[in-house]
Amino acid sequence: MVPVNDVTSSLQTSLNDNSWSGYRLANASAYPQDFWEACSTTYGSGGVDTYYGDARVLSVYAGHGGPHTVYFGYKHNNQCVVNFTSNMRLGAMNGATAGFGMWLECEVIQSSELGTAMYQRLRQQAGWQNSIGIGDNEPRDFFNATNTKTNADAWLDQMGGGGRDPIIATFSSTSGSCWPIHNAAKLRGNAYNSTLGGGPSCGGAQTLYYYCYEHG
């Protein structure tokens, strides 16, 4: 697979400088199983999201992607794919801590799939709807901007341009709370930095959710 540029090291530095803690696993140290639901082999054998993908409020993947799917450059236990529908349940079941999914790759979040393929209990997810390039420090600059800007405004401002179609979606348990949360959540400003909650138990069906989004 073609290597991608480094778009997360400066983000990690800024997170650490702002008293956030967690893991950054790069290249062959990152496994698809880091994002697989750990509660059952229904989601794939060897899932360890309890310790990695679903262990902190902010969950980030940088690499290659497609609609509701991310692809790892190095296989682990002969696997290199994370499918949001088949493998991943961030914010629910084991771990159940992630609240913001930052997908730094092409096409992962599609507006047409927000009601069908987003089997997570994340409060927000951000990505692009088309094939894109990412500058090394853009994720850092997005995070820093959320000290004063909402996540939505910061993502669209930072991640647009050059033909890119950025998208950020907010999920809620009630129809009336989606847009108020969307228009208030700030990562660095510490507003709505929590998982959505109310998710299914292990093996359970997706629970009711509402969504709203902006793009472009």
Buried (B, 14 or more C-beta within 10 A) or exposed (E): EEEBEEBBEBBBEBBEEEEBEBEBEEEEEBBBBBBBBBBBEEBBEBBBBBEBBBBBBBBBBBBBBBBBBBBBBEEBEEBBBBBBBBBBBBBBBBBBBBBBBBBBBBBBBBBEBBEEBBBBBBBBBBBBBEEBEBEEBBBBBBBBBBEEBBBBBBBBBBBBEEEBBBBBBBBBBEEEEBBEBBBBBBBBBEEBBEBBEEBBEBEEEBBEBBBBBBBE
